[in-house]
Every structure is written in C-alpha cells, then in structure tokens.
Amino acid sequence: MVPIVHFLYFSFAMFLIGAAGVLLRRNVLIVLMSVELMLNAGNIALVAFSRMWGDQHGQVLAMFTIAVAAAEAAVGLAIVVSLFRAKNGTDIDDLSLLRD
C-alpha cells in the first residue's frame, strides 16, 4: 500500500509544474493546459485524502472539479479559436484585442 505522503508529493509537484506553466509561458494553449494540470493536482490530493479517511466525499468533489474543468476547457478553447481568427497567433498578450 502506497503511503498518502507519496500522493501528496506527486500532487504538489504537478501543481508546481502547472503554476510554472501559467506564470512563465505566453501561449494561451499552454496556459490552459497548465491550469488543467493544476486542477488535476488538486483532484489527486482530494482522492488521496478521501482514501485515507475512508470517505467518498473527496471523490465526489473531485468529480465536480472534473466537470468544472471540462467546462473551463470548452470556454477556453472557444476563446483561443476567436483569438486565432482575430490575429494569426495565440500569444497571451493579444487577448486585449478581443475587447473591441
């Protein structure tokens, strides 16, 4: 049986990689993938604690988070498509073009 500390270290590492992707990258697609990585890191922590306590509430909350992440991905990809149509690129600095 794998101790919960290993799951939490893995979740923390995934969250740090996602946070670095959000803060350091300029491409909108990479930023969206990094946000998804951060959400999945939170889900791993929720499921690990749920398993540790023998309760199903953490797993149910992880399912709701997955549903929110799917909606966020759909809206984010729609924004990326409209950005690419407005200007042939997906640089995050070009998002101000969508206001007009």
The 8 nearest C-alpha neighbors of each residue, nearest first, counted from 0:
[[1, 2, 3, 5, 51, 50, 6, 4],
 [0, 2, 3, 5, 6, 4, 47, 51],
 [3, 1, 4, 5, 0, 6, 51, 7],
 [2, 4, 6, 5, 47, 7, 1, 51],
 [3, 5, 7, 2, 6, 8, 1, 9],
 [6, 4, 8, 3, 7, 2, 9, 1],
 [7, 5, 9, 3, 4, 8, 10, 47],
 [6, 8, 10, 4, 9, 5, 44, 11],
 [9, 7, 11, 5, 10, 6, 12, 4],
 [8, 10, 6, 12, 7, 11, 5, 13],
 [11, 9, 40, 7, 13, 8, 12, 43],
 [10, 12, 8, 14, 9, 13, 7, 15],
 [13, 11, 9, 15, 14, 10, 8, 16],
 [14, 12, 10, 16, 11, 15, 40, 9],
 [13, 15, 37, 11, 17, 12, 40, 16],
 [16, 14, 18, 12, 17, 13, 19, 11],
 [15, 17, 19, 13, 14, 18, 20, 12],
 [18, 16, 33, 20, 14, 37, 36, 15],
 [17, 19, 15, 21, 20, 16, 14, 22],
 [18, 20, 16, 22, 17, 21, 23, 15],
 [21, 19, 17, 18, 33, 23, 24, 22],
 [22, 20, 30, 18, 19, 33, 23, 24],
 [21, 23, 19, 20, 24, 18, 30, 25],
 [24, 22, 20, 19, 21, 25, 18, 30],
 [23, 25, 20, 26, 21, 22, 30, 29],
 [24, 26, 91, 90, 27, 23, 92, 30],
 [27, 25, 90, 29, 28, 89, 91, 24],
 [26, 28, 30, 91, 29, 89, 90, 31],
 [29, 27, 31, 30, 26, 32, 79, 89],
 [28, 30, 32, 31, 26, 27, 33, 24],
 [29, 31, 21, 33, 27, 28, 32, 20],
 [32, 30, 34, 28, 33, 29, 27, 35],
 [33, 31, 29, 35, 34, 30, 36, 28],
 [32, 34, 17, 36, 30, 35, 31, 20],
 [35, 33, 37, 31, 36, 32, 17, 30],
 [36, 34, 32, 38, 33, 37, 39, 31],
 [37, 35, 33, 39, 34, 17, 38, 40],
 [36, 38, 14, 40, 34, 17, 35, 39],
 [39, 37, 35, 41, 40, 36, 34, 42],
 [40, 38, 42, 36, 41, 37, 35, 43],
 [41, 39, 10, 37, 43, 42, 38, 14],
 [40, 42, 38, 44, 39, 43, 45, 37],
 [41, 43, 39, 45, 61, 40, 44, 46],
 [44, 42, 40, 46, 41, 45, 10, 47],
 [43, 45, 47, 41, 42, 46, 7, 10],
 [46, 44, 42, 57, 48, 43, 47, 49],
 [45, 47, 49, 43, 58, 48, 44, 57],
 [48, 46, 44, 50, 49, 45, 43, 51],
 [49, 47, 51, 50, 45, 46, 52, 44],
 [48, 50, 57, 46, 54, 47, 52, 51],
 [49, 51, 53, 47, 48, 52, 46, 54],
 [52, 50, 48, 49, 53, 47, 3, 54],
 [51, 53, 49, 54, 50, 48, 47, 55],
 [54, 52, 50, 51, 49, 55, 48, 56],
 [53, 55, 49, 52, 56, 50, 57, 51],
 [56, 54, 58, 57, 49, 59, 53, 50],
 [57, 55, 59, 58, 54, 60, 49, 61],
 [58, 56, 49, 45, 60, 59, 55, 46],
 [57, 59, 61, 46, 55, 60, 56, 62],
 [60, 58, 56, 62, 61, 57, 55, 63],
 [59, 61, 63, 57, 62, 58, 56, 64],
 [62, 60, 58, 64, 42, 59, 63, 57],
 [63, 61, 65, 59, 64, 60, 58, 66],
 [64, 62, 66, 60, 65, 61, 67, 59],
 [63, 65, 61, 67, 62, 66, 68, 60],
 [64, 66, 68, 62, 63, 67, 61, 69],
 [67, 65, 63, 69, 64, 68, 62, 70],
 [66, 68, 64, 70, 69, 65, 71, 63],
 [69, 67, 71, 65, 66, 70, 64, 72],
 [70, 68, 72, 66, 71, 67, 65, 73],
 [71, 69, 67, 73, 72, 68, 74, 66],
 [70, 72, 68, 74, 69, 73, 75, 67],
 [71, 73, 75, 69, 70, 74, 76, 68],
 [74, 72, 70, 76, 75, 71, 77, 69],
 [75, 73, 77, 71, 76, 72, 70, 78],
 [76, 74, 72, 78, 77, 73, 71, 79],
 [75, 77, 79, 73, 78, 74, 72, 80],
 [78, 76, 74, 80, 75, 79, 73, 81],
 [77, 79, 75, 81, 76, 80, 82, 74],
 [78, 80, 76, 82, 77, 81, 83, 75],
 [81, 79, 83, 77, 82, 78, 76, 84],
 [80, 82, 84, 78, 83, 79, 85, 77],
 [83, 81, 79, 85, 80, 84, 78, 86],
 [82, 84, 87, 80, 86, 88, 81, 85],
 [85, 83, 81, 82, 86, 80, 87, 88],
 [86, 84, 82, 83, 81, 87, 96, 97],
 [85, 87, 83, 84, 88, 82, 93, 89],
 [88, 86, 83, 84, 85, 89, 82, 90],
 [89, 87, 83, 86, 90, 82, 93, 84],
 [88, 90, 26, 27, 83, 91, 82, 79],
 [89, 91, 26, 92, 25, 93, 88, 27],
 [90, 92, 25, 93, 27, 26, 94, 89],
 [91, 93, 90, 94, 95, 25, 89, 96],
 [92, 94, 91, 95, 96, 90, 89, 82],
 [95, 93, 96, 92, 97, 91, 82, 90],
 [94, 96, 93, 97, 98, 92, 99, 91],
 [97, 95, 94, 98, 93, 99, 85, 82],
 [96, 98, 95, 99, 94, 82, 85, 93],
 [99, 97, 96, 95, 94, 93, 82, 85],
 [98, 97, 96, 95, 94, 85, 93, 82]]
